Amino acid sequence: MRILLASLFFLSCDVVDLPIAEVPDGGGGRRPMGPPCADKSECRPGDLCLRATCGSALGHCVPRPPFCPNEFRPTCGCDGVTYWNDCLRLSAGIESVDEEGACIMAPLGCSMTAACPSGAFCAYLREPQNCGGSAPGQCFALPANCQGGPPNHFFPCSGGAQCLDACAAIRSEQPMAIAPGPCP
């Protein structure tokens, strides 16, 4: 879900006051945004400067959510990491959404020599016909209690009958093939 922020208007080089908007609080409710900011250093410790877009000059100070649900609603942060849900992105301190859903346009690639940011996993989720390829993985941030996810299940490209849900497949940081159907 893309968060809509109040528009910024510049009239004769003066910034017009922004109305206070609301953002999700991570627990299913909403909370008001704080004052305008250009950088998180202008916010209270533990807050982030939430922006309308990745290139926005100004945003609003908001507290990071203290906890996030396990709900699978992927969002792509400005850092190129796919977050399990938008609450997890906010909790990580990422100030805006690059695109809705998993990162497609500019994902942060990873490999054995190029790690993901702290707290993210290098996911190698492949179509079965691409299991032998050496394409880089994609950074994915998961909640601590991650279970399930999308209906897809995965098998190790190296072989074996172990069928994993998306959380376990991502955490494995091994090439995984999308299963043709549900796990047996």
WOGI-V907476 format. One line per field, one symbol per residue. burial: b if it has 16 or more other ideal C-beta (glycine too) atoms within 10 Angstrom, else e. A space follows every 50 residues. Layout:
BEGIN
burial: ???
END
This chain:
BEGIN
burial: eebebeeeeeeeeeeeebeebebbbbeeeeeebbebbeebeebeeebbbb bbebebebbbbbbebeebbbebebbbbbbbbbbbbbbbbbbbebbbbbbe ebbeeebbebeeeeebeeebbbbbbbeeeebeeeebbbbbbbbeebeebe eebbbbbeeeeeebbbbbbbebbbbbbbbeeeee
END
